Amino acid sequence: MADTETNVPVCEVVDTLSTGVLVKRRLARMRACNERDAKGKVCAGHLKRWYFFGEEVAGKFGKDAEIYRCENCKTLYLPNGEETPRTGTLSY
Ligand SMILES: [Zn+2]
């Protein structure tokens, strides 16, 4: 049985909230969730900037944290530190 998705990189799991929600670190330029369900199927849900996290997330990562959430499985993602922030002055 060939698994064509074995090359999908795995995200580092940073934390698990008390609600059981995973908090993972995004890979660079990652836009889709790579969480797998019980059958091993990749979620592939869209990662969207999420502003409505509760006190637990705010306490762990700061109330102004940059948090992304999969719109499908609700897994949370932190930004990848290797990505250049979009804010500020870019030098060429
Ligand atoms: Zn997902």
PDB file of the backbone (N, CA, C, O) and the ligand in Angstrom, with CONECT records:
HET     ZN  A 101       1
ATOM      1  N   MET A   1       0.845  -1.189   0.000  1.00  0.00           N
ATOM      2  CA  MET A   1       0.000   0.000   0.000  1.00  0.00           C
ATOM      3  C   MET A   1       0.887   1.248   0.000  1.00  0.00           C
ATOM      4  O   MET A   1       1.583   1.517   0.979  1.00  0.00           O
ATOM      5  N   ALA A   2       0.863   1.978  -1.054  1.00  0.00           N
ATOM      6  CA  ALA A   2       1.716   3.153  -1.178  1.00  0.00           C
ATOM      7  C   ALA A   2       1.070   4.354  -0.501  1.00  0.00           C
ATOM      8  O   ALA A   2      -0.097   4.674  -0.727  1.00  0.00           O
ATOM      9  N   ASP A   3       1.850   4.990   0.315  1.00  0.00           N
ATOM     10  CA  ASP A   3       1.377   6.230   0.924  1.00  0.00           C
ATOM     11  C   ASP A   3       2.070   7.376   0.226  1.00  0.00           C
ATOM     12  O   ASP A   3       3.262   7.600   0.436  1.00  0.00           O
ATOM     13  N   THR A   4       1.343   8.107  -0.601  1.00  0.00           N
ATOM     14  CA  THR A   4       1.937   9.177  -1.389  1.00  0.00           C
ATOM     15  C   THR A   4       2.193  10.417  -0.557  1.00  0.00           C
ATOM     16  O   THR A   4       2.786  11.380  -1.042  1.00  0.00           O
ATOM     17  N   GLU A   5       1.752  10.402   0.694  1.00  0.00           N
ATOM     18  CA  GLU A   5       1.880  11.595   1.510  1.00  0.00           C
ATOM     19  C   GLU A   5       2.945  11.456   2.594  1.00  0.00           C
ATOM     20  O   GLU A   5       2.965  12.237   3.546  1.00  0.00           O
ATOM     21  N   THR A   6       3.822  10.475   2.460  1.00  0.00           N
ATOM     22  CA  THR A   6       4.837  10.286   3.490  1.00  0.00           C
ATOM     23  C   THR A   6       5.854  11.418   3.492  1.00  0.00           C
ATOM     24  O   THR A   6       6.588  11.588   4.465  1.00  0.00           O
ATOM     25  N   ASN A   7       5.905  12.196   2.409  1.00  0.00           N
ATOM     26  CA  ASN A   7       6.859  13.292   2.355  1.00  0.00           C
ATOM     27  C   ASN A   7       6.339  14.579   2.991  1.00  0.00           C
ATOM     28  O   ASN A   7       7.052  15.581   3.043  1.00  0.00           O
ATOM     29  N   VAL A   8       5.121  14.550   3.465  1.00  0.00           N
ATOM     30  CA  VAL A   8       4.581  15.746   4.104  1.00  0.00           C
ATOM     31  C   VAL A   8       5.351  16.006   5.390  1.00  0.00           C
ATOM     32  O   VAL A   8       5.385  15.150   6.274  1.00  0.00           O
ATOM     33  N   PRO A   9       5.971  17.177   5.505  1.00  0.00           N
ATOM     34  CA  PRO A   9       6.746  17.465   6.717  1.00  0.00           C
ATOM     35  C   PRO A   9       5.845  17.514   7.942  1.00  0.00           C
ATOM     36  O   PRO A   9       4.670  17.872   7.854  1.00  0.00           O
ATOM     37  N   VAL A  10       6.398  17.157   9.055  1.00  0.00           N
ATOM     38  CA  VAL A  10       5.618  17.142  10.289  1.00  0.00           C
ATOM     39  C   VAL A  10       5.923  18.404  11.079  1.00  0.00           C
ATOM     40  O   VAL A  10       7.080  18.804  11.212  1.00  0.00           O
ATOM     41  N   CYS A  11       4.886  19.017  11.595  1.00  0.00           N
ATOM     42  CA  CYS A  11       5.070  20.213  12.411  1.00  0.00           C
ATOM     43  C   CYS A  11       5.423  19.822  13.842  1.00  0.00           C
ATOM     44  O   CYS A  11       4.972  18.803  14.364  1.00  0.00           O
ATOM     45  N   GLU A  12       6.229  20.652  14.441  1.00  0.00           N
ATOM     46  CA  GLU A  12       6.522  20.513  15.857  1.00  0.00           C
ATOM     47  C   GLU A  12       5.265  20.835  16.662  1.00  0.00           C
ATOM     48  O   GLU A  12       4.640  21.874  16.448  1.00  0.00           O
ATOM     49  N   VAL A  13       4.898  19.960  17.572  1.00  0.00           N
ATOM     50  CA  VAL A  13       3.773  20.254  18.453  1.00  0.00           C
ATOM     51  C   VAL A  13       4.301  21.048  19.639  1.00  0.00           C
ATOM     52  O   VAL A  13       5.131  20.566  20.410  1.00  0.00           O
ATOM     53  N   VAL A  14       3.805  22.272  19.769  1.00  0.00           N
ATOM     54  CA  VAL A  14       4.319  23.187  20.790  1.00  0.00           C
ATOM     55  C   VAL A  14       3.623  22.953  22.123  1.00  0.00           C
ATOM     56  O   VAL A  14       4.249  22.987  23.182  1.00  0.00           O
ATOM     57  N   ASP A  15       2.320  22.715  22.050  1.00  0.00           N
ATOM     58  CA  ASP A  15       1.551  22.611  23.279  1.00  0.00           C
ATOM     59  C   ASP A  15       0.214  21.931  22.985  1.00  0.00           C
ATOM     60  O   ASP A  15      -0.197  21.807  21.831  1.00  0.00           O
ATOM     61  N   THR A  16      -0.446  21.498  24.046  1.00  0.00           N
ATOM     62  CA  THR A  16      -1.810  21.006  23.941  1.00  0.00           C
ATOM     63  C   THR A  16      -2.643  21.738  24.983  1.00  0.00           C
ATOM     64  O   THR A  16      -2.316  21.728  26.169  1.00  0.00           O
ATOM     65  N   LEU A  17      -3.711  22.366  24.537  1.00  0.00           N
ATOM     66  CA  LEU A  17      -4.540  23.126  25.470  1.00  0.00           C
ATOM     67  C   LEU A  17      -5.365  22.178  26.334  1.00  0.00           C
ATOM     68  O   LEU A  17      -5.487  20.988  26.043  1.00  0.00           O
ATOM     69  N   SER A  18      -5.928  22.737  27.401  1.00  0.00           N
ATOM     70  CA  SER A  18      -6.743  21.931  28.313  1.00  0.00           C
ATOM     71  C   SER A  18      -7.969  21.357  27.611  1.00  0.00           C
ATOM     72  O   SER A  18      -8.554  20.374  28.066  1.00  0.00           O
ATOM     73  N   THR A  19      -8.347  21.977  26.506  1.00  0.00           N
ATOM     74  CA  THR A  19      -9.477  21.486  25.721  1.00  0.00           C
ATOM     75  C   THR A  19      -9.076  20.370  24.770  1.00  0.00           C
ATOM     76  O   THR A  19      -9.913  19.815  24.058  1.00  0.00           O
ATOM     77  N   GLY A  20      -7.762  20.041  24.766  1.00  0.00           N
ATOM     78  CA  GLY A  20      -7.283  18.988  23.875  1.00  0.00           C
ATOM     79  C   GLY A  20      -6.861  19.492  22.510  1.00  0.00           C
ATOM     80  O   GLY A  20      -6.426  18.711  21.664  1.00  0.00           O
ATOM     81  N   VAL A  21      -6.985  20.805  22.288  1.00  0.00           N
ATOM     82  CA  VAL A  21      -6.599  21.380  21.006  1.00  0.00           C
ATOM     83  C   VAL A  21      -5.081  21.441  20.907  1.00  0.00           C
ATOM     84  O   VAL A  21      -4.414  21.918  21.826  1.00  0.00           O
ATOM     85  N   LEU A  22      -4.547  20.970  19.818  1.00  0.00           N
ATOM     86  CA  LEU A  22      -3.107  21.016  19.601  1.00  0.00           C
ATOM     87  C   LEU A  22      -2.668  22.411  19.184  1.00  0.00           C
ATOM     88  O   LEU A  22      -3.385  23.117  18.474  1.00  0.00           O
ATOM     89  N   VAL A  23      -1.482  22.799  19.636  1.00  0.00           N
ATOM     90  CA  VAL A  23      -0.855  24.027  19.160  1.00  0.00           C
ATOM     91  C   VAL A  23       0.438  23.617  18.485  1.00  0.00           C
ATOM     92  O   VAL A  23       1.327  23.054  19.123  1.00  0.00           O
ATOM     93  N   LYS A  24       0.542  23.894  17.206  1.00  0.00           N
ATOM     94  CA  LYS A  24       1.707  23.459  16.439  1.00  0.00           C
ATOM     95  C   LYS A  24       2.418  24.659  15.821  1.00  0.00           C
ATOM     96  O   LYS A  24       1.856  25.749  15.709  1.00  0.00           O
ATOM     97  N   ARG A  25       3.661  24.430  15.426  1.00  0.00           N
ATOM     98  CA  ARG A  25       4.434  25.481  14.780  1.00  0.00           C
ATOM     99  C   ARG A  25       4.312  25.321  13.281  1.00  0.00           C
ATOM    100  O   ARG A  25       4.581  24.247  12.742  1.00  0.00           O
ATOM    101  N   ARG A  26       3.909  26.382  12.605  1.00  0.00           N
ATOM    102  CA  ARG A  26       3.786  26.333  11.145  1.00  0.00           C
ATOM    103  C   ARG A  26       5.135  26.126  10.497  1.00  0.00           C
ATOM    104  O   ARG A  26       6.161  26.590  10.994  1.00  0.00           O
ATOM    105  N   LEU A  27       5.119  25.436   9.400  1.00  0.00           N
ATOM    106  CA  LEU A  27       6.315  25.365   8.571  1.00  0.00           C
ATOM    107  C   LEU A  27       6.346  26.611   7.702  1.00  0.00           C
ATOM    108  O   LEU A  27       5.311  27.241   7.481  1.00  0.00           O
ATOM    109  N   ALA A  28       7.518  26.969   7.211  1.00  0.00           N
ATOM    110  CA  ALA A  28       7.638  28.158   6.370  1.00  0.00           C
ATOM    111  C   ALA A  28       6.700  28.045   5.166  1.00  0.00           C
ATOM    112  O   ALA A  28       6.633  27.011   4.502  1.00  0.00           O
ATOM    113  N   ARG A  29       5.991  29.120   4.912  1.00  0.00           N
ATOM    114  CA  ARG A  29       5.066  29.229   3.776  1.00  0.00           C
ATOM    115  C   ARG A  29       3.927  28.214   3.815  1.00  0.00           C
ATOM    116  O   ARG A  29       3.273  27.962   2.803  1.00  0.00           O
ATOM    117  N   MET A  30       3.704  27.653   4.959  1.00  0.00           N
ATOM    118  CA  MET A  30       2.641  26.668   5.088  1.00  0.00           C
ATOM    119  C   MET A  30       1.283  27.372   5.108  1.00  0.00           C
ATOM    120  O   MET A  30       1.096  28.337   5.848  1.00  0.00           O
ATOM    121  N   ARG A  31       0.342  26.894   4.302  1.00  0.00           N
ATOM    122  CA  ARG A  31      -0.981  27.514   4.284  1.00  0.00           C
ATOM    123  C   ARG A  31      -2.104  26.538   4.595  1.00  0.00           C
ATOM    124  O   ARG A  31      -3.243  26.939   4.833  1.00  0.00           O
ATOM    125  N   ALA A  32      -1.772  25.261   4.592  1.00  0.00           N
ATOM    126  CA  ALA A  32      -2.808  24.265   4.831  1.00  0.00           C
ATOM    127  C   ALA A  32      -2.389  23.353   5.976  1.00  0.00           C
ATOM    128  O   ALA A  32      -1.212  23.039   6.155  1.00  0.00           O
ATOM    129  N   CYS A  33      -3.362  22.951   6.722  1.00  0.00           N
ATOM    130  CA  CYS A  33      -3.147  22.100   7.895  1.00  0.00           C
ATOM    131  C   CYS A  33      -2.637  20.726   7.455  1.00  0.00           C
ATOM    132  O   CYS A  33      -3.123  20.159   6.476  1.00  0.00           O
ATOM    133  N   ASN A  34      -1.649  20.196   8.192  1.00  0.00           N
ATOM    134  CA  ASN A  34      -1.173  18.850   7.852  1.00  0.00           C
ATOM    135  C   ASN A  34      -1.485  17.842   8.951  1.00  0.00           C
ATOM    136  O   ASN A  34      -0.885  16.770   9.025  1.00  0.00           O
ATOM    137  N   GLU A  35      -2.431  18.208   9.792  1.00  0.00           N
ATOM    138  CA  GLU A  35      -2.865  17.287  10.831  1.00  0.00           C
ATOM    139  C   GLU A  35      -3.561  16.090  10.181  1.00  0.00           C
ATOM    140  O   GLU A  35      -4.289  16.234   9.199  1.00  0.00           O
ATOM    141  N   ARG A  36      -3.322  14.906  10.749  1.00  0.00           N
ATOM    142  CA  ARG A  36      -3.958  13.718  10.198  1.00  0.00           C
ATOM    143  C   ARG A  36      -5.077  13.244  11.112  1.00  0.00           C
ATOM    144  O   ARG A  36      -4.979  13.340  12.336  1.00  0.00           O
ATOM    145  N   ASP A  37      -6.127  12.738  10.513  1.00  0.00           N
ATOM    146  CA  ASP A  37      -7.212  12.207  11.329  1.00  0.00           C
ATOM    147  C   ASP A  37      -6.915  10.755  11.696  1.00  0.00           C
ATOM    148  O   ASP A  37      -5.847  10.235  11.373  1.00  0.00           O
ATOM    149  N   ALA A  38      -7.849  10.113  12.361  1.00  0.00           N
ATOM    150  CA  ALA A  38      -7.635   8.754  12.868  1.00  0.00           C
ATOM    151  C   ALA A  38      -7.344   7.769  11.743  1.00  0.00           C
ATOM    152  O   ALA A  38      -6.726   6.729  11.973  1.00  0.00           O
ATOM    153  N   LYS A  39      -7.778   8.084  10.551  1.00  0.00           N
ATOM    154  CA  LYS A  39      -7.535   7.189   9.421  1.00  0.00           C
ATOM    155  C   LYS A  39      -6.268   7.538   8.667  1.00  0.00           C
ATOM    156  O   LYS A  39      -5.942   6.908   7.661  1.00  0.00           O
ATOM    157  N   GLY A  40      -5.550   8.549   9.155  1.00  0.00           N
ATOM    158  CA  GLY A  40      -4.295   8.932   8.513  1.00  0.00           C
ATOM    159  C   GLY A  40      -4.468   9.881   7.349  1.00  0.00           C
ATOM    160  O   GLY A  40      -3.512  10.159   6.626  1.00  0.00           O
ATOM    161  N   LYS A  41      -5.684  10.384   7.160  1.00  0.00           N
ATOM    162  CA  LYS A  41      -5.941  11.318   6.070  1.00  0.00           C
ATOM    163  C   LYS A  41      -5.505  12.722   6.493  1.00  0.00           C
ATOM    164  O   LYS A  41      -5.818  13.175   7.594  1.00  0.00           O
ATOM    165  N   VAL A  42      -4.783  13.398   5.611  1.00  0.00           N
ATOM    166  CA  VAL A  42      -4.326  14.747   5.934  1.00  0.00           C
ATOM    167  C   VAL A  42      -5.509  15.714   5.880  1.00  0.00           C
ATOM    168  O   VAL A  42      -6.319  15.686   4.954  1.00  0.00           O
ATOM    169  N   CYS A  43      -5.580  16.561   6.894  1.00  0.00           N
ATOM    170  CA  CYS A  43      -6.713  17.485   7.023  1.00  0.00           C
ATOM    171  C   CYS A  43      -6.784  18.469   5.856  1.00  0.00           C
ATOM    172  O   CYS A  43      -7.822  18.609   5.210  1.00  0.00           O
ATOM    173  N   ALA A  44      -5.634  19.166   5.588  1.00  0.00           N
ATOM    174  CA  ALA A  44      -5.543  20.129   4.486  1.00  0.00           C
ATOM    175  C   ALA A  44      -6.488  21.311   4.615  1.00  0.00           C
ATOM    176  O   ALA A  44      -6.763  21.990   3.625  1.00  0.00           O
ATOM    177  N   GLY A  45      -6.988  21.566   5.807  1.00  0.00           N
ATOM    178  CA  GLY A  45      -7.840  22.740   6.039  1.00  0.00           C
ATOM    179  C   GLY A  45      -7.032  24.019   5.916  1.00  0.00           C
ATOM    180  O   GLY A  45      -5.811  24.020   6.070  1.00  0.00           O
ATOM    181  N   HIS A  46      -7.729  25.097   5.639  1.00  0.00           N
ATOM    182  CA  HIS A  46      -7.075  26.397   5.501  1.00  0.00           C
ATOM    183  C   HIS A  46      -6.653  26.938   6.856  1.00  0.00           C
ATOM    184  O   HIS A  46      -7.403  26.840   7.828  1.00  0.00           O
ATOM    185  N   LEU A  47      -5.462  27.504   6.926  1.00  0.00           N
ATOM    186  CA  LEU A  47      -5.030  28.170   8.149  1.00  0.00           C
ATOM    187  C   LEU A  47      -5.372  29.642   8.040  1.00  0.00           C
ATOM    188  O   LEU A  47      -4.932  30.334   7.122  1.00  0.00           O
ATOM    189  N   LYS A  48      -6.161  30.107   8.988  1.00  0.00           N
ATOM    190  CA  LYS A  48      -6.586  31.508   8.972  1.00  0.00           C
ATOM    191  C   LYS A  48      -6.139  32.191  10.243  1.00  0.00           C
ATOM    192  O   LYS A  48      -6.133  31.592  11.319  1.00  0.00           O
ATOM    193  N   ARG A  49      -5.766  33.451  10.110  1.00  0.00           N
ATOM    194  CA  ARG A  49      -5.424  34.237  11.293  1.00  0.00           C
ATOM    195  C   ARG A  49      -6.621  34.235  12.228  1.00  0.00           C
ATOM    196  O   ARG A  49      -7.759  34.443  11.806  1.00  0.00           O
ATOM    197  N   TRP A  50      -6.349  33.999  13.494  1.00  0.00           N
ATOM    198  CA  TRP A  50      -7.424  33.835  14.457  1.00  0.00           C
ATOM    199  C   TRP A  50      -7.196  34.776  15.624  1.00  0.00           C
ATOM    200  O   TRP A  50      -6.124  34.766  16.231  1.00  0.00           O
ATOM    201  N   TYR A  51      -8.194  35.590  15.945  1.00  0.00           N
ATOM    202  CA  TYR A  51      -8.040  36.620  16.969  1.00  0.00           C
ATOM    203  C   TYR A  51      -8.848  36.318  18.229  1.00  0.00           C
ATOM    204  O   TYR A  51      -8.762  37.062  19.207  1.00  0.00           O
ATOM    205  N   PHE A  52      -9.615  35.260  18.220  1.00  0.00           N
ATOM    206  CA  PHE A  52     -10.601  35.080  19.291  1.00  0.00           C
ATOM    207  C   PHE A  52     -10.210  33.981  20.267  1.00  0.00           C
ATOM    208  O   PHE A  52     -11.059  33.321  20.866  1.00  0.00           O
ATOM    209  N   PHE A  53      -8.894  33.804  20.412  1.00  0.00           N
ATOM    210  CA  PHE A  53      -8.447  32.800  21.373  1.00  0.00           C
ATOM    211  C   PHE A  53      -8.740  33.261  22.796  1.00  0.00           C
ATOM    212  O   PHE A  53      -8.821  34.459  23.065  1.00  0.00           O
ATOM    213  N   GLY A  54      -8.894  32.314  23.689  1.00  0.00           N
ATOM    214  CA  GLY A  54      -9.270  32.613  25.070  1.00  0.00           C
ATOM    215  C   GLY A  54      -8.072  32.906  25.947  1.00  0.00           C
ATOM    216  O   GLY A  54      -6.949  33.075  25.472  1.00  0.00           O
ATOM    217  N   GLU A  55      -8.341  32.960  27.240  1.00  0.00           N
ATOM    218  CA  GLU A  55      -7.317  33.344  28.195  1.00  0.00           C
ATOM    219  C   GLU A  55      -6.171  32.346  28.257  1.00  0.00           C
ATOM    220  O   GLU A  55      -5.026  32.720  28.510  1.00  0.00           O
ATOM    221  N   GLU A  56      -6.480  31.087  28.027  1.00  0.00           N
ATOM    222  CA  GLU A  56      -5.415  30.088  28.116  1.00  0.00           C
ATOM    223  C   GLU A  56      -4.335  30.343  27.077  1.00  0.00           C
ATOM    224  O   GLU A  56      -3.143  30.327  27.385  1.00  0.00           O
ATOM    225  N   VAL A  57      -4.767  30.580  25.839  1.00  0.00           N
ATOM    226  CA  VAL A  57      -3.803  30.860  24.770  1.00  0.00           C
ATOM    227  C   VAL A  57      -3.092  32.183  25.025  1.00  0.00           C
ATOM    228  O   VAL A  57      -1.884  32.296  24.819  1.00  0.00           O
ATOM    229  N   ALA A  58      -3.846  33.179  25.472  1.00  0.00           N
ATOM    230  CA  ALA A  58      -3.257  34.483  25.763  1.00  0.00           C
ATOM    231  C   ALA A  58      -2.211  34.366  26.864  1.00  0.00           C
ATOM    232  O   ALA A  58      -1.169  35.020  26.816  1.00  0.00           O
ATOM    233  N   GLY A  59      -2.498  33.523  27.859  1.00  0.00           N
ATOM    234  CA  GLY A  59      -1.564  33.338  28.953  1.00  0.00           C
ATOM    235  C   GLY A  59      -0.287  32.647  28.520  1.00  0.00           C
ATOM    236  O   GLY A  59       0.786  32.931  29.054  1.00  0.00           O
ATOM    237  N   LYS A  60      -0.390  31.751  27.567  1.00  0.00           N
ATOM    238  CA  LYS A  60       0.772  30.988  27.113  1.00  0.00           C
ATOM    239  C   LYS A  60       1.603  31.768  26.093  1.00  0.00           C
ATOM    240  O   LYS A  60       2.833  31.757  26.137  1.00  0.00           O
ATOM    241  N   PHE A  61       0.920  32.434  25.191  1.00  0.00           N
ATOM    242  CA  PHE A  61       1.630  33.012  24.039  1.00  0.00           C
ATOM    243  C   PHE A  61       1.520  34.528  23.945  1.00  0.00           C
ATOM    244  O   PHE A  61       2.083  35.147  23.043  1.00  0.00           O
ATOM    245  N   GLY A  62       0.787  35.120  24.887  1.00  0.00           N
ATOM    246  CA  GLY A  62       0.618  36.569  24.877  1.00  0.00           C
ATOM    247  C   GLY A  62      -0.710  36.952  24.243  1.00  0.00           C
ATOM    248  O   GLY A  62      -1.175  36.289  23.316  1.00  0.00           O
ATOM    249  N   LYS A  63      -1.326  38.032  24.745  1.00  0.00           N
ATOM    250  CA  LYS A  63      -2.661  38.374  24.239  1.00  0.00           C
ATOM    251  C   LYS A  63      -2.630  38.974  22.847  1.00  0.00           C
ATOM    252  O   LYS A  63      -3.665  39.075  22.187  1.00  0.00           O
ATOM    253  N   ASP A  64      -1.449  39.374  22.397  1.00  0.00           N
ATOM    254  CA  ASP A  64      -1.305  39.859  21.028  1.00  0.00           C
ATOM    255  C   ASP A  64      -0.624  38.839  20.131  1.00  0.00           C
ATOM    256  O   ASP A  64      -0.092  39.182  19.074  1.00  0.00           O
ATOM    257  N   ALA A  65      -0.644  37.595  20.556  1.00  0.00           N
ATOM    258  CA  ALA A  65       0.055  36.548  19.807  1.00  0.00           C
ATOM    259  C   ALA A  65      -0.515  36.411  18.396  1.00  0.00           C
ATOM    260  O   ALA A  65      -1.698  36.646  18.152  1.00  0.00           O
ATOM    261  N   GLU A  66       0.360  36.027  17.491  1.00  0.00           N
ATOM    262  CA  GLU A  66      -0.055  35.760  16.123  1.00  0.00           C
ATOM    263  C   GLU A  66      -0.428  34.287  16.057  1.00  0.00           C
ATOM    264  O   GLU A  66       0.436  33.410  16.055  1.00  0.00           O
ATOM    265  N   ILE A  67      -1.717  34.036  16.004  1.00  0.00           N
ATOM    266  CA  ILE A  67      -2.222  32.668  16.057  1.00  0.00           C
ATOM    267  C   ILE A  67      -3.004  32.381  14.774  1.00  0.00           C
ATOM    268  O   ILE A  67      -3.774  33.217  14.300  1.00  0.00           O
ATOM    269  N   TYR A  68      -2.796  31.214  14.236  1.00  0.00           N
ATOM    270  CA  TYR A  68      -3.570  30.770  13.073  1.00  0.00           C
ATOM    271  C   TYR A  68      -4.355  29.541  13.478  1.00  0.00           C
ATOM    272  O   TYR A  68      -3.903  28.745  14.302  1.00  0.00           O
ATOM    273  N   ARG A  69      -5.522  29.391  12.899  1.00  0.00           N
ATOM    274  CA  ARG A  69      -6.340  28.239  13.239  1.00  0.00           C
ATOM    275  C   ARG A  69      -6.825  27.550  11.967  1.00  0.00           C
ATOM    276  O   ARG A  69      -7.257  28.188  11.007  1.00  0.00           O
ATOM    277  N   CYS A  70      -6.736  26.242  12.002  1.00  0.00           N
ATOM    278  CA  CYS A  70      -7.275  25.463  10.889  1.00  0.00           C
ATOM    279  C   CYS A  70      -8.785  25.562  10.915  1.00  0.00           C
ATOM    280  O   CYS A  70      -9.411  25.291  11.939  1.00  0.00           O
ATOM    281  N   GLU A  71      -9.378  25.950   9.790  1.00  0.00           N
ATOM    282  CA  GLU A  71     -10.827  26.115   9.781  1.00  0.00           C
ATOM    283  C   GLU A  71     -11.552  24.778   9.728  1.00  0.00           C
ATOM    284  O   GLU A  71     -12.777  24.724   9.838  1.00  0.00           O
ATOM    285  N   ASN A  72     -10.808  23.723   9.564  1.00  0.00           N
ATOM    286  CA  ASN A  72     -11.422  22.400   9.493  1.00  0.00           C
ATOM    287  C   ASN A  72     -11.367  21.671  10.836  1.00  0.00           C
ATOM    288  O   ASN A  72     -12.405  21.318  11.397  1.00  0.00           O
ATOM    289  N   CYS A  73     -10.147  21.444  11.354  1.00  0.00           N
ATOM    290  CA  CYS A  73     -10.022  20.642  12.578  1.00  0.00           C
ATOM    291  C   CYS A  73      -9.733  21.481  13.816  1.00  0.00           C
ATOM    292  O   CYS A  73      -9.644  20.941  14.918  1.00  0.00           O
ATOM    293  N   LYS A  74      -9.582  22.814  13.648  1.00  0.00           N
ATOM    294  CA  LYS A  74      -9.410  23.760  14.762  1.00  0.00           C
ATOM    295  C   LYS A  74      -8.045  23.667  15.440  1.00  0.00           C
ATOM    296  O   LYS A  74      -7.839  24.272  16.491  1.00  0.00           O
ATOM    297  N   THR A  75      -7.127  22.929  14.861  1.00  0.00           N
ATOM    298  CA  THR A  75      -5.776  22.931  15.394  1.00  0.00           C
ATOM    299  C   THR A  75      -5.188  24.327  15.286  1.00  0.00           C
ATOM    300  O   THR A  75      -5.379  25.010  14.280  1.00  0.00           O
ATOM    301  N   LEU A  76      -4.468  24.757  16.328  1.00  0.00           N
ATOM    302  CA  LEU A  76      -3.877  26.087  16.311  1.00  0.00           C
ATOM    303  C   LEU A  76      -2.430  26.019  15.837  1.00  0.00           C
ATOM    304  O   LEU A  76      -1.718  25.047  16.088  1.00  0.00           O
ATOM    305  N   TYR A  77      -2.017  27.075  15.147  1.00  0.00           N
ATOM    306  CA  TYR A  77      -0.651  27.145  14.635  1.00  0.00           C
ATOM    307  C   TYR A  77      -0.009  28.456  15.046  1.00  0.00           C
ATOM    308  O   TYR A  77      -0.622  29.521  14.988  1.00  0.00           O
ATOM    309  N   LEU A  78       1.242  28.347  15.462  1.00  0.00           N
ATOM    310  CA  LEU A  78       2.041  29.539  15.719  1.00  0.00           C
ATOM    311  C   LEU A  78       2.837  29.849  14.467  1.00  0.00           C
ATOM    312  O   LEU A  78       3.134  28.945  13.686  1.00  0.00           O
ATOM    313  N   PRO A  79       3.191  31.121  14.260  1.00  0.00           N
ATOM    314  CA  PRO A  79       3.968  31.462  13.068  1.00  0.00           C
ATOM    315  C   PRO A  79       5.356  30.833  13.128  1.00  0.00           C
ATOM    316  O   PRO A  79       5.886  30.545  14.201  1.00  0.00           O
ATOM    317  N   ASN A  80       5.913  30.636  11.970  1.00  0.00           N
ATOM    318  CA  ASN A  80       7.262  30.085  11.888  1.00  0.00           C
ATOM    319  C   ASN A  80       8.283  31.188  12.073  1.00  0.00           C
ATOM    320  O   ASN A  80       8.234  32.206  11.382  1.00  0.00           O
ATOM    321  N   GLY A  81       9.214  30.992  13.005  1.00  0.00           N
ATOM    322  CA  GLY A  81      10.189  32.021  13.317  1.00  0.00           C
ATOM    323  C   GLY A  81      11.147  32.326  12.185  1.00  0.00           C
ATOM    324  O   GLY A  81      11.799  33.370  12.185  1.00  0.00           O
ATOM    325  N   GLU A  82      11.237  31.417  11.212  1.00  0.00           N
ATOM    326  CA  GLU A  82      12.158  31.650  10.099  1.00  0.00           C
ATOM    327  C   GLU A  82      11.555  32.548   9.033  1.00  0.00           C
ATOM    328  O   GLU A  82      12.261  33.022   8.143  1.00  0.00           O
ATOM    329  N   GLU A  83      10.254  32.781   9.120  1.00  0.00           N
ATOM    330  CA  GLU A  83       9.620  33.630   8.130  1.00  0.00           C
ATOM    331  C   GLU A  83       9.838  35.096   8.487  1.00  0.00           C
ATOM    332  O   GLU A  83       9.772  35.477   9.656  1.00  0.00           O
ATOM    333  N   THR A  84      10.093  35.896   7.493  1.00  0.00           N
ATOM    334  CA  THR A  84      10.264  37.329   7.714  1.00  0.00           C
ATOM    335  C   THR A  84       8.910  37.957   7.983  1.00  0.00           C
ATOM    336  O   THR A  84       7.982  37.793   7.191  1.00  0.00           O
ATOM    337  N   PRO A  85       8.787  38.667   9.078  1.00  0.00           N
ATOM    338  CA  PRO A  85       7.503  39.331   9.354  1.00  0.00           C
ATOM    339  C   PRO A  85       7.126  40.288   8.238  1.00  0.00           C
ATOM    340  O   PRO A  85       7.986  40.908   7.613  1.00  0.00           O
ATOM    341  N   ARG A  86       5.826  40.399   7.999  1.00  0.00           N
ATOM    342  CA  ARG A  86       5.344  41.250   6.916  1.00  0.00           C
ATOM    343  C   ARG A  86       5.314  42.714   7.320  1.00  0.00           C
ATOM    344  O   ARG A  86       5.159  43.594   6.473  1.00  0.00           O
ATOM    345  N   THR A  87       5.461  42.973   8.604  1.00  0.00           N
ATOM    346  CA  THR A  87       5.407  44.354   9.062  1.00  0.00           C
ATOM    347  C   THR A  87       6.823  44.926   9.098  1.00  0.00           C
ATOM    348  O   THR A  87       7.801  44.178   9.075  1.00  0.00           O
ATOM    349  N   GLY A  88       6.927  46.236   9.153  1.00  0.00           N
ATOM    350  CA  GLY A  88       8.222  46.865   9.235  1.00  0.00           C
ATOM    351  C   GLY A  88       8.802  47.144   7.863  1.00  0.00           C
ATOM    352  O   GLY A  88       8.192  46.836   6.839  1.00  0.00           O
ATOM    353  N   THR A  89       9.963  47.720   7.857  1.00  0.00           N
ATOM    354  CA  THR A  89      10.594  48.124   6.610  1.00  0.00           C
ATOM    355  C   THR A  89      11.447  46.981   6.069  1.00  0.00           C
ATOM    356  O   THR A  89      12.284  46.417   6.773  1.00  0.00           O
ATOM    357  N   LEU A  90      11.214  46.666   4.831  1.00  0.00           N
ATOM    358  CA  LEU A  90      12.029  45.649   4.190  1.00  0.00           C
ATOM    359  C   LEU A  90      13.220  46.304   3.500  1.00  0.00           C
ATOM    360  O   LEU A  90      13.080  47.329   2.832  1.00  0.00           O
ATOM    361  N   SER A  91      14.366  45.714   3.666  1.00  0.00           N
ATOM    362  CA  SER A  91      15.534  46.245   2.972  1.00  0.00           C
ATOM    363  C   SER A  91      15.899  45.321   1.811  1.00  0.00           C
ATOM    364  O   SER A  91      15.904  44.097   1.946  1.00  0.00           O
ATOM    365  N   TYR A  92      16.199  45.927   0.689  1.00  0.00           N
ATOM    366  CA  TYR A  92      16.502  45.128  -0.498  1.00  0.00           C
ATOM    367  C   TYR A  92      17.984  45.225  -0.840  1.00  0.00           C
ATOM    368  O   TYR A  92      18.435  44.618  -1.812  1.00  0.00           O
TER     369      TYR A  92
HETATM  370 ZN    ZN A 101      -6.780  20.869  10.176  1.00  0.00          ZN2+
END
